[in-house]
Amino acid sequence: MNTRNIDYAKVLLSKGRLKGLTNPSVTLIGNQEEGLSLWFDWEVTVKDRKWPRCNDQVMLIAYFPGEFNKEAASHQMVRAMRRAGQEVLELPISMAGKSIEVFIALVSEDKTEAANSQYLGHIKIP
């Protein structure tokens, strides 16, 4: 598969009517010696702190284009909740020097609803 022709900003990993996260962003943190991670954060509104939205579960996705092994996509699911406003995704050290396409998505606590995934951008790991 030629991943150079994919417009990742148009990719949807989840789709639904659930309200997405407000102003999500991602930052690469750490170093190769101690470990690298992606720090995700988003705004938590008053409605986000109320039930049932407060328990919506955040999915963190880091996709490594061109990698065809078990580490091609790192993800965490059902760890962070909407009300938390932040979460960290640890990256495999073997991915140093690679590029990542980063997404964030949301599913309701009972898994009956989903939000459209949001593309957070391209990051090059040093």
Secondary structure, 3 states (H helix, E strand, C coil): CCHHHCCHHHCCCCCCECCCCEEEEEEEEEECCCEEEEEEEEECCCHHHCCCHHHCEEEEEEECCCCCCCCCEEEEEEEEEHHHCEEEEECCHHHCCCEEEEEEEEECCCCCCEECCEEEEEEECC
